[in-house]
Amino acid sequence: MTDEIINEKKPEVNKEKRKINWEAFHDKHYIKLMFIPIVILILALIYLAVFYFANGDIMHKDITLTGGTILTVNVNEKIDTNKMTSFLESKLAGKDVSIRTMKNIYSGNQIAISIESNADSDLIKKAVEEYGIKLEEGKYSIEVTGSTLSKSFGKELLIAVAIAFIFMAIVIFILFRVPIPSLAVIFAAFTDIIVTLAVIDLLGVKLGTAGIAAFLMLIGYSVDTDIMLTSRALKGKDSGLKLNTRLFSAIKTGFMMTWTSIAVTLIGYFVLVSPVLKQVFLILSIGLFVDLIATWLGNLSIIKWYCKKKKIN
Amino acid sequence: MWLYLAVLLLAIISIAPWGYVNKGVEISSIDQNLSQETGLSQGDIIKYVNGDEIKNLEDYSNVINKIFSSEGEKRIEVKTTTKEFVFLSTSIPEIVVKDIEKTKIRTGLELKGGARALVKPEKELTDQEMINLLDLTRQRLNAYGLKDVQIKEASDLSGNKYMLVEIAGATPSDLESLIAQQGKFEAKIGNETAFIGGNKDITSVCKGDARCEGIRECNEITEGYSCRFEFGITLSGDAAKKHASITSNLSESIENPGYLDQKLDLYLDDILVDSLLVSIDLKGKEATDIAISGPGYGVDEQEAYDNAQDNMRKLQSILITGSLPVKLEIEKIDSVSPILGKEFTRNILIAALIALLVVGLSIFIRYRKLKLTLAIICMMLSEMIILLGILALFKSNIDLAGIAGIIASIGTGIDDQIIMVDSAESHKQYSVKERIKRAFFIIFGAYLTVLVAMLPLFTAGAGLLRGFALTTIIGMTVGVLITRPAFGDIISKITKD
C-alpha cells in the first residue's frame, strides 16, 4: 500500500495511516457516497416541482424578467425602508413595491436605495418625490422594462441556458468518446444547476437577467473540475500510478481550484454593492459548493466504479 | 514566452495609460460653424488658452470665465498638441471639453453613467427602413445636443428586430419621448396643412443663437407657472407659397384685431402644442421666416423655465430631422447616474484587489513557493491587462456584465494554472513538457465547453448580455493561446531549479 503515496515525500507514520484509512474508507463506501448527490438532486427536483405548482414558475423573477421599474437614488440620510415601502404601496395602489438598500462596506452607511415596482415609472418617480426624496437629473438611475420584452427575454435566456448545456454535453462527448464517463460529467453539471436553482428559490432570491447569466458561468466552472478528474482517471493509466493515487491527486487539485474560485466569489458577494453583481456572485458561490458535492461524491464515485469495471487501474 | 511578452506590450500600448502623465482637455463637441471658422475639431487636445496652461477641466473653465468676465469682443488663442488657433468671439465659444481620458479603456453604461434604450418598431421593417430609422434617430439625438451616442440594430432568437440606443454620460430625463416620439410635426391653418417637419419644408431651424431663440415670458397660472419658448425657422420656397395661398383666403379676426381669423396650429404627433396668431400683414405673403413657440409648465418658475427649454430643444431636434418612418415602442430604458457608476467602479477595484490577495495567499499556503505564487499572480494580472487591451482595441464598452465576464475568465485562469502546477509536480516519470501537455488536454477541454456555452448569448435577449459572453470568450482565448503556454515555460523553469 505504501507505494501508492507518491506525492508524500517523507510520509510520517501517523500521517500515512490516516491516508490509508481514507483510501480504504473510500474503497469501501464510494458506491454509497454516490447516492448523496443523487438524493440531493431528487430532493431539489421535488422542491422545484412543488415550487412550480405553487408559483407557476420555477423561480422568483425580478423586474428585469417580469417588467417594471427599478429606481436607484443616492441618499444622504438613513431611510426607513418599511415606512417608505408602505407609503409607496399606498400611493401606487395595487402594485408591488420592494426596496433594497446599498451600504458602504466600510462605514455601513446607506449610500443608495433601490425601489422596484411594476407600477408606471412616472408614477413611481412622483410618489418617491412625495415621500421627500428629491430626484435631480443625473443623480438617480432608472431601469424600465416593458412586460412583453421582459417575458420574451426570460424565455430566451432560459433557452440560451438549455442550448449552452446541450453544446457543453456535445463537447464533453467529443473529448472523452466514452459514454459513461461523459454522462457522469454531464450529470454533475446538471445536478449543480438544478440544486443551485433550488437553493436560490429556497432563499427567496428574485432572479434577474444577470442571475441567469450566472448559471451559464456555473456550467463553465462546474465542468472544469469534472474534466480534470475524468482525464486524470482515464488518461493517466499509462503513468504507472494506481487509480486511487490518480483520483486522490485529482481531489487535491480540484479542491484547490474550487477553493480559489469560492474565495473570489464570496469576496465578490460580500464586498460588492451593485445588486446585479451581488446576485451573480451569490449564485456562483452556492453553485461552487454544490459542485464540490456533485463532483467529489457523484462524479468521482461513478468514474471509480467505471475504471474498476473496465480494469483501468 | 516571447509571444506572451509581445502581446502584453501591445496590450499596454492599446490601453494607452498616457492620460496619467499628459495634461490638457479634450474637445468633446464643438459648434459646426465655429469648427469651420477656427479649424478646431472634436478630439483635439487643448494645452494652452491665451498663454495659460490648461491642465484639466477646472483650469479651462477658470481661464474662459476670466476672459469673458468683461463685455466685448475677445481674442482667443488656443494651442493644441499639434497646432495653434486664433479667433475672435463676443461670447463664450460653443466648445464642450472634457478631461483627457486616462486610458483607452471604455467603460460602459453602468460604470460611467448614461442611458440605454431598446426600442421596437411597431411593424416589421425592411433593412433599408431600419437603416433610415437608425440614421434619423442619430441625427435627432445629435441635434438635441447628445454627441456620445451609439445606435445599432439588435435582434433576438425569435427574430424580432430592435433598435438599441446607448448614450454616455448624463442624459435628459425625457429621453423616452426624444427617442420614441415619432415626431410628426404639422403646422395647420384651419384644416389645411401649411408645412410639416423635416428639411423639405423647413430649410433651417434657429438653435443655440440667442437672437432668434429663447424663453420669452413666464407667468403664474392656477397650478404653478408656465413659460413660453420661441425660436425661428426658415421655410422652403414651396412651403412659403403654400402658406401664402392659405392665408390669402383669410380675413381679419374680430376678437383679435390686427390678426387673421384663423390661427396657425402646431401639432406634434396629432396633439396640439400651440396656437399662434398670424399677423394681418402676412396675409397672402410668401413669408419664409416664421417663429414657432410652445409652453413649458412647472410648480415653480425655475421648473417651468427648464421644461420650456427642454421642450424647445426637443421640438427643434424634431423639426430638423423630421418624423420617424414608424411608430416606436420603448421596450426597455435604463439610465444610470454617473455618481452611482463611480461608486461601483471604485467598489469593484477594491473587491478585485482583495480577491487577488486572497488567491495569492491561498496559493502560497498550498505550495509554499514564493516564486510560483508570484508567477501565478503576475499571470493573472497580465491576463487582465491583455484582455483590457483587446477590449480597448476593439473599442468595446466594459459594463457590469463585462466585469462578470472578466472575473469568470480570470477565475478559470487560476483553475488552469493550478491544474498545470499540480501536473508538473506529479507524474515525475515523464518530462515536464509531457506533463504540461497532458494538463493542456484538460485546459483545452474546459475552454471548449465554456466557449460553446457562451455562444447562445450572442443573440438571446437582443444581445444585451453579449458583452458578458464576449469578454468571457476573449479572456479565455487569450488564456489558452497566450498566457497558459507562457506559464508552462515558467513552471518548466521553476521546477527545474
Interface residues (C-beta under 8 A of the other chain):
Chain A: I6 N7 T72 N74 I105 I111 A112 E137 G138 K139 Y140 S141 I142 E143 V144 T145 G146 T148 L149 S150 S152 F153 E156 L157 I159 A160 V161 I163 A164 F165 F167 M168 I170 V171 I172 L175 T209 A210 A213 A214 L216 M217 I219 G220 Y221 V223 D224 T225 I227 M228 S231 R232 K235 G236 S239 G240 L241 S249 K252 T253 M256 M257 W259 T260 S261 A263 V264 T265 I267 G268 V271 L272 V273 S274 V276 L277 V280
Chain B: E110 G113 L118 K120 D156 L157 S158 N160 A170 T171 P172 S173 E329 I330 E331 K332 I333 D334 S335 V336 S337 P338 I339 L340 E343 F344 N347 I348 I350 A351 I354 A355 V358 V359 S362 I363 R366 L400 A401 I403 A404 I407 A408 G411 T412 I414 D415 D416 I418 I419 D422 E425 S426 H427 Q429 Y430 R438 F441 I442 G445 A446 L448 T449 V450 V452 A453 M454 L455 P456 L457 A460 G461 A462 L464 L465 F468 T472
